[in-house]
Amino acid sequence: MKRALQVLASSALLIAGLTVAAVPAGASSWSQSDNHGQHGDWDHGRSTADLSLVHGVPGLRVDIYVVKNFHSFKELAGVSFGAATDLSTDFPGWVTSGIYTVDVVPTGGNPFHPLLLTSFALGSHQSKTVAAYVTADASGTAGGPTLGVFSNDVSSTGGSARVTVRHLAVAPTVGVYANGAVALTPAFSNGQTAVAQVPSSSYDVTVTAPSTPATVLADLGPVALPANTNVLAFAIGTYGSSFEVVSLAVPTQV
């Protein structure tokens, strides 16, 4: 398997190319297989690079292979829709600067025949999330599954909180509001990101019709936004059936 993933990673770079990257923090419900873990640099108890994953394709159980620098890898087996994990927390010291390939296959499938595949570079003090999700147009008509690599802003918030909302659901253009009045974004569509900086507190967050905070499509309830963090919220699934929001919290620079 090690040799297979080395070849896979090399091939993936030729296919997918490179994008500068890194990633976040959160809870994990994924089974894990540890292979060739390595210790790296640490800053305030965390690695100086951070990488997280979100599985947002409904009705699909998958195995995920994460390969670093063509030889060191982690296998995450039997991952279900809605799972989110911070590899920097789950595998302390393993996530460092380097070249990464993420390979997604249906559970039990052959990693040489991936459903989704992407490669990217992760730099020191960077944060990125790799998310599997289903594309959709502005009307909410579904496209196909894809892997997105998203950068997370971990610059200083000066004691306030940053919230990053990503629309990765099969749903039309929507708005996202805090406490019914603060527009985290008045309108955005599948694949788009909205970022806001607010005083640290707990907010009632709602998904609404575009630019219409009174027309609530989903009430996410109270969401804590702590000081000196970037709370990442991912809307995934299909609106009206499997729609949900999963979150991860990334510490920002102080």
Contacts in CASP RR format, 6 or more apart in sequence:
PFRMAT RR
TARGET T0000
AUTHOR 0000-0000-0000
METHOD contacts of the structure
MODEL  1
MKRALQVLASSALLIAGLTVAAVPAGASSWSQSDNHGQHGDWDHGRSTAD
LSLVHGVPGLRVDIYVVKNFHSFKELAGVSFGAATDLSTDFPGWVTSGIY
TVDVVPTGGNPFHPLLLTSFALGSHQSKTVAAYVTADASGTAGGPTLGVF
SNDVSSTGGSARVTVRHLAVAPTVGVYANGAVALTPAFSNGQTAVAQVPS
SSYDVTVTAPSTPATVLADLGPVALPANTNVLAFAIGTYGSSFEVVSLAV
PTQV
1 75 0 8 1.000
2 35 0 8 1.000
2 36 0 8 1.000
2 71 0 8 1.000
2 73 0 8 1.000
4 111 0 8 1.000
4 112 0 8 1.000
5 65 0 8 1.000
5 67 0 8 1.000
5 73 0 8 1.000
5 103 0 8 1.000
5 111 0 8 1.000
6 67 0 8 1.000
6 70 0 8 1.000
6 71 0 8 1.000
8 65 0 8 1.000
8 67 0 8 1.000
8 101 0 8 1.000
8 103 0 8 1.000
8 111 0 8 1.000
8 112 0 8 1.000
9 67 0 8 1.000
9 70 0 8 1.000
9 71 0 8 1.000
9 73 0 8 1.000
9 99 0 8 1.000
9 101 0 8 1.000
9 119 0 8 1.000
10 70 0 8 1.000
12 67 0 8 1.000
12 101 0 8 1.000
12 103 0 8 1.000
12 117 0 8 1.000
12 118 0 8 1.000
12 119 0 8 1.000
13 99 0 8 1.000
13 101 0 8 1.000
13 119 0 8 1.000
15 117 0 8 1.000
15 119 0 8 1.000
16 101 0 8 1.000
16 117 0 8 1.000
16 118 0 8 1.000
16 119 0 8 1.000
16 120 0 8 1.000
17 119 0 8 1.000
18 99 0 8 1.000
18 119 0 8 1.000
18 120 0 8 1.000
18 121 0 8 1.000
19 120 0 8 1.000
19 121 0 8 1.000
19 149 0 8 1.000
20 120 0 8 1.000
20 121 0 8 1.000
20 123 0 8 1.000
20 126 0 8 1.000
21 51 0 8 1.000
21 100 0 8 1.000
21 120 0 8 1.000
21 121 0 8 1.000
21 122 0 8 1.000
21 123 0 8 1.000
21 126 0 8 1.000
21 128 0 8 1.000
21 149 0 8 1.000
21 151 0 8 1.000
22 49 0 8 1.000
22 50 0 8 1.000
22 51 0 8 1.000
22 122 0 8 1.000
22 123 0 8 1.000
22 125 0 8 1.000
22 126 0 8 1.000
22 127 0 8 1.000
22 128 0 8 1.000
22 151 0 8 1.000
22 152 0 8 1.000
23 49 0 8 1.000
23 50 0 8 1.000
23 51 0 8 1.000
23 52 0 8 1.000
23 86 0 8 1.000
23 87 0 8 1.000
23 88 0 8 1.000
23 95 0 8 1.000
23 122 0 8 1.000
23 126 0 8 1.000
23 127 0 8 1.000
23 128 0 8 1.000
23 129 0 8 1.000
23 130 0 8 1.000
23 152 0 8 1.000
23 250 0 8 1.000
24 50 0 8 1.000
24 51 0 8 1.000
24 52 0 8 1.000
24 86 0 8 1.000
24 127 0 8 1.000
24 128 0 8 1.000
24 129 0 8 1.000
24 152 0 8 1.000
24 230 0 8 1.000
24 232 0 8 1.000
24 248 0 8 1.000
24 249 0 8 1.000
24 250 0 8 1.000
25 46 0 8 1.000
25 50 0 8 1.000
25 52 0 8 1.000
25 86 0 8 1.000
25 88 0 8 1.000
25 89 0 8 1.000
25 248 0 8 1.000
25 249 0 8 1.000
25 250 0 8 1.000
25 251 0 8 1.000
26 52 0 8 1.000
26 84 0 8 1.000
26 85 0 8 1.000
26 86 0 8 1.000
26 89 0 8 1.000
26 247 0 8 1.000
26 248 0 8 1.000
26 249 0 8 1.000
27 84 0 8 1.000
27 85 0 8 1.000
27 86 0 8 1.000
28 83 0 8 1.000
28 84 0 8 1.000
28 85 0 8 1.000
28 86 0 8 1.000
28 89 0 8 1.000
28 90 0 8 1.000
29 80 0 8 1.000
29 83 0 8 1.000
29 85 0 8 1.000
30 64 0 8 1.000
30 76 0 8 1.000
30 77 0 8 1.000
30 78 0 8 1.000
30 79 0 8 1.000
30 83 0 8 1.000
30 85 0 8 1.000
30 90 0 8 1.000
31 76 0 8 1.000
31 77 0 8 1.000
31 78 0 8 1.000
31 79 0 8 1.000
32 74 0 8 1.000
32 75 0 8 1.000
32 76 0 8 1.000
32 77 0 8 1.000
32 90 0 8 1.000
32 91 0 8 1.000
33 74 0 8 1.000
33 75 0 8 1.000
33 76 0 8 1.000
33 77 0 8 1.000
34 74 0 8 1.000
34 91 0 8 1.000
35 72 0 8 1.000
35 73 0 8 1.000
35 74 0 8 1.000
35 75 0 8 1.000
36 71 0 8 1.000
36 72 0 8 1.000
36 73 0 8 1.000
37 72 0 8 1.000
37 91 0 8 1.000
37 93 0 8 1.000
37 94 0 8 1.000
38 72 0 8 1.000
38 93 0 8 1.000
38 94 0 8 1.000
38 96 0 8 1.000
39 93 0 8 1.000
40 47 0 8 1.000
40 93 0 8 1.000
40 94 0 8 1.000
40 96 0 8 1.000
41 47 0 8 1.000
41 48 0 8 1.000
41 96 0 8 1.000
41 124 0 8 1.000
42 48 0 8 1.000
42 93 0 8 1.000
43 125 0 8 1.000
44 251 0 8 1.000
46 88 0 8 1.000
46 251 0 8 1.000
47 88 0 8 1.000
47 92 0 8 1.000
47 93 0 8 1.000
47 94 0 8 1.000
47 95 0 8 1.000
47 96 0 8 1.000
48 96 0 8 1.000
48 97 0 8 1.000
48 124 0 8 1.000
48 125 0 8 1.000
49 88 0 8 1.000
49 95 0 8 1.000
49 96 0 8 1.000
49 97 0 8 1.000
49 98 0 8 1.000
49 122 0 8 1.000
49 123 0 8 1.000
49 124 0 8 1.000
49 125 0 8 1.000
49 126 0 8 1.000
49 127 0 8 1.000
50 86 0 8 1.000
50 88 0 8 1.000
50 95 0 8 1.000
50 126 0 8 1.000
50 127 0 8 1.000
50 128 0 8 1.000
50 152 0 8 1.000
50 154 0 8 1.000
50 250 0 8 1.000
51 66 0 8 1.000
51 86 0 8 1.000
51 87 0 8 1.000
51 88 0 8 1.000
51 95 0 8 1.000
51 100 0 8 1.000
51 122 0 8 1.000
51 127 0 8 1.000
51 128 0 8 1.000
51 129 0 8 1.000
51 130 0 8 1.000
52 84 0 8 1.000
52 85 0 8 1.000
52 86 0 8 1.000
52 87 0 8 1.000
52 88 0 8 1.000
52 128 0 8 1.000
52 129 0 8 1.000
52 130 0 8 1.000
52 232 0 8 1.000
52 248 0 8 1.000
52 250 0 8 1.000
53 64 0 8 1.000
53 66 0 8 1.000
53 76 0 8 1.000
53 83 0 8 1.000
53 84 0 8 1.000
53 85 0 8 1.000
53 87 0 8 1.000
53 102 0 8 1.000
53 129 0 8 1.000
53 130 0 8 1.000
53 131 0 8 1.000
54 82 0 8 1.000
54 83 0 8 1.000
54 84 0 8 1.000
54 129 0 8 1.000
54 130 0 8 1.000
54 131 0 8 1.000
54 132 0 8 1.000
54 133 0 8 1.000
54 168 0 8 1.000
54 234 0 8 1.000
54 236 0 8 1.000
54 246 0 8 1.000
54 248 0 8 1.000
55 62 0 8 1.000
55 64 0 8 1.000
55 79 0 8 1.000
55 80 0 8 1.000
55 81 0 8 1.000
55 82 0 8 1.000
55 83 0 8 1.000
55 84 0 8 1.000
55 131 0 8 1.000
55 132 0 8 1.000
56 81 0 8 1.000
56 82 0 8 1.000
56 131 0 8 1.000
56 132 0 8 1.000
56 133 0 8 1.000
56 134 0 8 1.000
56 168 0 8 1.000
56 234 0 8 1.000
56 236 0 8 1.000
56 237 0 8 1.000
56 246 0 8 1.000
57 81 0 8 1.000
57 132 0 8 1.000
57 133 0 8 1.000
57 134 0 8 1.000
57 145 0 8 1.000
57 237 0 8 1.000
58 81 0 8 1.000
58 134 0 8 1.000
58 236 0 8 1.000
58 237 0 8 1.000
58 238 0 8 1.000
58 241 0 8 1.000
58 242 0 8 1.000
59 81 0 8 1.000
59 242 0 8 1.000
60 81 0 8 1.000
60 106 0 8 1.000
60 145 0 8 1.000
61 78 0 8 1.000
61 79 0 8 1.000
61 80 0 8 1.000
61 81 0 8 1.000
61 106 0 8 1.000
61 107 0 8 1.000
62 78 0 8 1.000
62 79 0 8 1.000
62 104 0 8 1.000
62 105 0 8 1.000
62 106 0 8 1.000
62 107 0 8 1.000
62 115 0 8 1.000
62 132 0 8 1.000
63 75 0 8 1.000
63 76 0 8 1.000
63 77 0 8 1.000
63 78 0 8 1.000
63 79 0 8 1.000
63 104 0 8 1.000
63 105 0 8 1.000
63 106 0 8 1.000
63 107 0 8 1.000
63 108 0 8 1.000
63 109 0 8 1.000
63 111 0 8 1.000
64 75 0 8 1.000
64 76 0 8 1.000
64 79 0 8 1.000
64 102 0 8 1.000
64 103 0 8 1.000
64 104 0 8 1.000
65 73 0 8 1.000
65 74 0 8 1.000
65 75 0 8 1.000
65 76 0 8 1.000
65 101 0 8 1.000
65 102 0 8 1.000
65 103 0 8 1.000
65 105 0 8 1.000
65 111 0 8 1.000
66 73 0 8 1.000
66 74 0 8 1.000
66 75 0 8 1.000
66 76 0 8 1.000
66 87 0 8 1.000
66 100 0 8 1.000
66 101 0 8 1.000
66 102 0 8 1.000
66 103 0 8 1.000
67 73 0 8 1.000
67 100 0 8 1.000
67 101 0 8 1.000
67 102 0 8 1.000
67 103 0 8 1.000
68 94 0 8 1.000
68 95 0 8 1.000
68 96 0 8 1.000
68 98 0 8 1.000
68 99 0 8 1.000
68 100 0 8 1.000
69 98 0 8 1.000
69 99 0 8 1.000
70 99 0 8 1.000
72 94 0 8 1.000
74 87 0 8 1.000
74 91 0 8 1.000
74 94 0 8 1.000
76 85 0 8 1.000
77 107 0 8 1.000
78 107 0 8 1.000
79 107 0 8 1.000
81 236 0 8 1.000
81 237 0 8 1.000
81 242 0 8 1.000
82 236 0 8 1.000
82 244 0 8 1.000
82 246 0 8 1.000
83 246 0 8 1.000
84 234 0 8 1.000
84 246 0 8 1.000
84 247 0 8 1.000
84 248 0 8 1.000
86 248 0 8 1.000
87 94 0 8 1.000
87 95 0 8 1.000
88 94 0 8 1.000
88 95 0 8 1.000
95 122 0 8 1.000
96 122 0 8 1.000
97 122 0 8 1.000
97 123 0 8 1.000
97 124 0 8 1.000
98 121 0 8 1.000
98 122 0 8 1.000
98 123 0 8 1.000
99 119 0 8 1.000
99 120 0 8 1.000
99 121 0 8 1.000
99 122 0 8 1.000
100 119 0 8 1.000
100 120 0 8 1.000
100 121 0 8 1.000
100 122 0 8 1.000
101 117 0 8 1.000
101 118 0 8 1.000
101 119 0 8 1.000
102 116 0 8 1.000
102 117 0 8 1.000
102 118 0 8 1.000
102 119 0 8 1.000
102 130 0 8 1.000
102 147 0 8 1.000
103 111 0 8 1.000
103 114 0 8 1.000
103 116 0 8 1.000
103 117 0 8 1.000
104 114 0 8 1.000
104 115 0 8 1.000
104 116 0 8 1.000
104 117 0 8 1.000
104 132 0 8 1.000
104 147 0 8 1.000
105 111 0 8 1.000
105 113 0 8 1.000
105 114 0 8 1.000
105 115 0 8 1.000
106 115 0 8 1.000
115 145 0 8 1.000
116 132 0 8 1.000
116 145 0 8 1.000
116 146 0 8 1.000
116 147 0 8 1.000
117 147 0 8 1.000
118 130 0 8 1.000
118 147 0 8 1.000
118 148 0 8 1.000
118 149 0 8 1.000
120 128 0 8 1.000
120 130 0 8 1.000
120 149 0 8 1.000
122 128 0 8 1.000
125 154 0 8 1.000
125 253 0 8 1.000
126 151 0 8 1.000
126 154 0 8 1.000
127 151 0 8 1.000
127 152 0 8 1.000
127 153 0 8 1.000
127 154 0 8 1.000
127 230 0 8 1.000
127 250 0 8 1.000
128 149 0 8 1.000
128 150 0 8 1.000
128 151 0 8 1.000
128 152 0 8 1.000
129 149 0 8 1.000
129 150 0 8 1.000
129 152 0 8 1.000
129 232 0 8 1.000
129 234 0 8 1.000
129 248 0 8 1.000
130 147 0 8 1.000
130 148 0 8 1.000
130 149 0 8 1.000
130 150 0 8 1.000
131 147 0 8 1.000
131 148 0 8 1.000
131 150 0 8 1.000
131 166 0 8 1.000
131 168 0 8 1.000
131 234 0 8 1.000
131 236 0 8 1.000
132 145 0 8 1.000
132 146 0 8 1.000
132 147 0 8 1.000
132 148 0 8 1.000
133 145 0 8 1.000
133 146 0 8 1.000
133 148 0 8 1.000
133 168 0 8 1.000
133 169 0 8 1.000
133 191 0 8 1.000
133 234 0 8 1.000
133 236 0 8 1.000
133 237 0 8 1.000
134 142 0 8 1.000
134 143 0 8 1.000
134 144 0 8 1.000
134 145 0 8 1.000
134 146 0 8 1.000
134 168 0 8 1.000
134 169 0 8 1.000
134 170 0 8 1.000
134 237 0 8 1.000
134 238 0 8 1.000
135 142 0 8 1.000
135 143 0 8 1.000
135 144 0 8 1.000
135 145 0 8 1.000
135 146 0 8 1.000
135 190 0 8 1.000
135 191 0 8 1.000
136 142 0 8 1.000
136 143 0 8 1.000
136 169 0 8 1.000
136 170 0 8 1.000
136 171 0 8 1.000
136 172 0 8 1.000
136 189 0 8 1.000
136 190 0 8 1.000
137 143 0 8 1.000
137 189 0 8 1.000
137 190 0 8 1.000
138 172 0 8 1.000
138 173 0 8 1.000
138 189 0 8 1.000
138 190 0 8 1.000
139 172 0 8 1.000
140 170 0 8 1.000
140 171 0 8 1.000
140 172 0 8 1.000
140 190 0 8 1.000
140 239 0 8 1.000
142 170 0 8 1.000
142 238 0 8 1.000
143 170 0 8 1.000
150 166 0 8 1.000
150 193 0 8 1.000
152 164 0 8 1.000
152 230 0 8 1.000
152 232 0 8 1.000
152 250 0 8 1.000
153 162 0 8 1.000
153 164 0 8 1.000
153 195 0 8 1.000
153 230 0 8 1.000
153 252 0 8 1.000
154 230 0 8 1.000
154 250 0 8 1.000
154 251 0 8 1.000
154 252 0 8 1.000
154 253 0 8 1.000
155 252 0 8 1.000
155 253 0 8 1.000
156 228 0 8 1.000
156 252 0 8 1.000
156 253 0 8 1.000
156 254 0 8 1.000
157 197 0 8 1.000
157 227 0 8 1.000
157 228 0 8 1.000
157 229 0 8 1.000
157 230 0 8 1.000
157 252 0 8 1.000
158 228 0 8 1.000
158 254 0 8 1.000
159 200 0 8 1.000
159 227 0 8 1.000
159 228 0 8 1.000
159 254 0 8 1.000
160 197 0 8 1.000
160 198 0 8 1.000
160 199 0 8 1.000
160 200 0 8 1.000
160 227 0 8 1.000
161 197 0 8 1.000
161 198 0 8 1.000
161 199 0 8 1.000
161 200 0 8 1.000
161 201 0 8 1.000
161 225 0 8 1.000
161 226 0 8 1.000
161 227 0 8 1.000
161 228 0 8 1.000
161 229 0 8 1.000
161 230 0 8 1.000
161 231 0 8 1.000
162 195 0 8 1.000
162 196 0 8 1.000
162 197 0 8 1.000
162 229 0 8 1.000
162 230 0 8 1.000
162 231 0 8 1.000
162 252 0 8 1.000
163 178 0 8 1.000
163 184 0 8 1.000
163 195 0 8 1.000
163 196 0 8 1.000
163 197 0 8 1.000
163 198 0 8 1.000
163 225 0 8 1.000
163 230 0 8 1.000
163 231 0 8 1.000
163 233 0 8 1.000
164 193 0 8 1.000
164 194 0 8 1.000
164 195 0 8 1.000
164 230 0 8 1.000
164 231 0 8 1.000
164 232 0 8 1.000
164 233 0 8 1.000
165 176 0 8 1.000
165 184 0 8 1.000
165 185 0 8 1.000
165 188 0 8 1.000
165 193 0 8 1.000
165 194 0 8 1.000
165 195 0 8 1.000
165 233 0 8 1.000
165 235 0 8 1.000
166 191 0 8 1.000
166 192 0 8 1.000
166 193 0 8 1.000
166 194 0 8 1.000
166 232 0 8 1.000
166 233 0 8 1.000
166 234 0 8 1.000
166 235 0 8 1.000
167 174 0 8 1.000
167 188 0 8 1.000
167 189 0 8 1.000
167 190 0 8 1.000
167 191 0 8 1.000
167 192 0 8 1.000
167 193 0 8 1.000
167 194 0 8 1.000
167 235 0 8 1.000
168 190 0 8 1.000
168 191 0 8 1.000
168 234 0 8 1.000
168 235 0 8 1.000
168 236 0 8 1.000
168 237 0 8 1.000
169 190 0 8 1.000
169 235 0 8 1.000
169 236 0 8 1.000
169 237 0 8 1.000
169 238 0 8 1.000
169 239 0 8 1.000
169 243 0 8 1.000
170 190 0 8 1.000
170 237 0 8 1.000
170 238 0 8 1.000
170 239 0 8 1.000
171 190 0 8 1.000
171 235 0 8 1.000
171 237 0 8 1.000
171 238 0 8 1.000
171 239 0 8 1.000
171 243 0 8 1.000
172 189 0 8 1.000
172 239 0 8 1.000
173 187 0 8 1.000
173 188 0 8 1.000
173 189 0 8 1.000
173 210 0 8 1.000
174 187 0 8 1.000
174 188 0 8 1.000
174 207 0 8 1.000
174 208 0 8 1.000
174 209 0 8 1.000
174 210 0 8 1.000
174 217 0 8 1.000
174 235 0 8 1.000
175 183 0 8 1.000
175 184 0 8 1.000
175 185 0 8 1.000
175 186 0 8 1.000
175 187 0 8 1.000
175 188 0 8 1.000
175 207 0 8 1.000
175 208 0 8 1.000
175 209 0 8 1.000
175 210 0 8 1.000
175 211 0 8 1.000
175 212 0 8 1.000
175 213 0 8 1.000
176 183 0 8 1.000
176 184 0 8 1.000
176 185 0 8 1.000
176 188 0 8 1.000
176 194 0 8 1.000
176 205 0 8 1.000
176 206 0 8 1.000
176 207 0 8 1.000
176 208 0 8 1.000
177 183 0 8 1.000
177 184 0 8 1.000
177 205 0 8 1.000
177 206 0 8 1.000
177 208 0 8 1.000
177 213 0 8 1.000
178 184 0 8 1.000
178 196 0 8 1.000
178 198 0 8 1.000
178 203 0 8 1.000
178 204 0 8 1.000
178 205 0 8 1.000
178 223 0 8 1.000
179 203 0 8 1.000
179 204 0 8 1.000
180 204 0 8 1.000
180 206 0 8 1.000
180 213 0 8 1.000
181 213 0 8 1.000
182 196 0 8 1.000
182 198 0 8 1.000
182 203 0 8 1.000
183 196 0 8 1.000
183 213 0 8 1.000
184 194 0 8 1.000
184 196 0 8 1.000
184 205 0 8 1.000
185 194 0 8 1.000
185 196 0 8 1.000
186 210 0 8 1.000
186 211 0 8 1.000
187 210 0 8 1.000
187 211 0 8 1.000
188 194 0 8 1.000
198 225 0 8 1.000
200 225 0 8 1.000
200 226 0 8 1.000
200 227 0 8 1.000
200 228 0 8 1.000
201 224 0 8 1.000
201 225 0 8 1.000
202 222 0 8 1.000
202 223 0 8 1.000
202 224 0 8 1.000
202 225 0 8 1.000
203 222 0 8 1.000
203 223 0 8 1.000
203 225 0 8 1.000
204 219 0 8 1.000
204 220 0 8 1.000
204 221 0 8 1.000
204 222 0 8 1.000
204 223 0 8 1.000
205 219 0 8 1.000
205 220 0 8 1.000
205 221 0 8 1.000
205 222 0 8 1.000
205 223 0 8 1.000
205 233 0 8 1.000
206 213 0 8 1.000
206 216 0 8 1.000
206 217 0 8 1.000
206 218 0 8 1.000
206 219 0 8 1.000
206 220 0 8 1.000
206 221 0 8 1.000
207 216 0 8 1.000
207 217 0 8 1.000
207 218 0 8 1.000
207 219 0 8 1.000
207 220 0 8 1.000
207 235 0 8 1.000
207 245 0 8 1.000
208 214 0 8 1.000
208 215 0 8 1.000
208 216 0 8 1.000
208 217 0 8 1.000
209 215 0 8 1.000
209 217 0 8 1.000
217 239 0 8 1.000
218 243 0 8 1.000
218 245 0 8 1.000
220 233 0 8 1.000
220 245 0 8 1.000
223 231 0 8 1.000
223 233 0 8 1.000
223 247 0 8 1.000
224 231 0 8 1.000
225 231 0 8 1.000
226 249 0 8 1.000
228 251 0 8 1.000
228 252 0 8 1.000
228 254 0 8 1.000
229 249 0 8 1.000
229 250 0 8 1.000
229 251 0 8 1.000
229 252 0 8 1.000
230 249 0 8 1.000
230 250 0 8 1.000
230 251 0 8 1.000
230 252 0 8 1.000
231 247 0 8 1.000
231 248 0 8 1.000
231 249 0 8 1.000
231 250 0 8 1.000
232 247 0 8 1.000
232 248 0 8 1.000
232 249 0 8 1.000
232 250 0 8 1.000
233 245 0 8 1.000
233 246 0 8 1.000
233 247 0 8 1.000
234 245 0 8 1.000
234 246 0 8 1.000
234 247 0 8 1.000
235 243 0 8 1.000
235 244 0 8 1.000
235 245 0 8 1.000
236 243 0 8 1.000
236 244 0 8 1.000
236 245 0 8 1.000
236 246 0 8 1.000
237 243 0 8 1.000
237 244 0 8 1.000
END
